[in-house]
Amino acid sequence: MNVTRWKAGAVFFPWAHVQRAIDGVDSTVYRAAVRYAQDQFQSQARPCPQCGRSAIDLSWFSVTDPEPAWDQGTGRVGFLTFCERCRLQVDFLVDPELTELQTAQWRTDRTLA
């Protein structure tokens, strides 16, 4: 999937940043991570505002804020949902536990997982 040329709906992250997250997906853990995210956050996730596609049927990817956000102390890790049909970012569901782990790693190693 290539989202770099999508223009509309870049509400939470630039599409180029989303593409880096997509490109970095570890296919061996991706399905399990998405199932976990959907179990944890489905009740908070919204359907596509344009076509009404349900949250469970949207694309889900783990996305981490870029380095400047971590330097400023505002970094987050979560799950971005987007509608491939409408090319819209629908939700960014912050995972507090993953954010806390990444915060600790940023403080000690200045690396993003």
Buried (B, 14 or more C-beta within 10 A) or exposed (E): EEBEEBEEBBEBBEBEBBBBBBEEBEEEEEEEBBEBBBEBBBEEBEBBEBEEBEBEEBBBBBBBBBEEEBEEEEBBBBBBBBBBEBBBBBBBBBBEEBBEEBBEBBEEEEEBE
